[in-house]
């Protein structure tokens, strides 16, 4: 176990070092834009999987938490006159979305199956309606945000944002990995397999589900906090986009929801394909790609890529 832990942290250090090296080698900001989108999708996939994969509660309102995180950054940046640094905005978005996740979880986690999914989707619609009618935040017209002129030692602001989202994604993956291998993760897996049996066995199901929704909300808020600085303009239609929510679901489904590495594999694979298709064909084709891949994996390989790999190695072991 010690060797595995060391190998994981060494891998994280290598990834961070590779990211810093890219900022010195690559001079085309497009690549950093593309990698930012892929890493943002990875962070959202990992966040969604904590509730949808580990616990088995499919959440359709992930775009709502993402958008609330983005608008929290916009509100604080506007209210304090662009004086707050990005880490403070990210921490504030994480706190706000964690509290929302806790509250929404307490109200909706007594529902199960499709009823819970519909409740989370309704939550996202309620937040979108509130933001659309909030004049201070621009309402339905959207809000602009100014990109800071200082970006540490990096050559451009997008390079700094790339490193920020890289560190945030690695942190989310570390949390997901810990949950997957800890006693808390085993409790979540018991809820996913059979919640009634888990409760009869003494597992504190409601407490564990609340922890799961709180973590999911915090990580979704963290993913959304830097987003306004990346696009510089946010409106409710883009922040609460259904495509954002579908991507957050499709990526862990494709990679595999039962293991912490599954969302990472699915996000990197699907996100990279989307970026290539956007450049070579059309961005509109991305919706078709997500739909086809999601239907294909749900039908032919419901355990995702990780499940296929595990079956293959089990057959070889026999």
Secondary structure, DSSP 8 states (H G I E B T S, - for coil): -HHHHHHHHHHHHHHHHHHHHHHHH---HHHHHHHHHHHHHHHHHHHHHHHHTTT----S-HHHHHHHHHHHHHHHHHHTTT-S-HHHHHHHHHHHHHHHHHHHHHHHTTS-THHHHHHHHHHHHHHHHHHHT-GGGTGGG-EE----S--TTSSSHHHHHHHHHHHHHHHHHHHHHHHHHSHHHHHHHHHHH-HHHHHHTT--HHHHHHHHHHHHHHHHHHHHHTHHHHHSEE-HHHHT-HHHHHHHHHHHHHH-SSSHHHHHHHHHHHHHHHHHHHHHT-TTHHHHHHHHHHHHHHHH-TTHHHHHHHHHHHHHH-
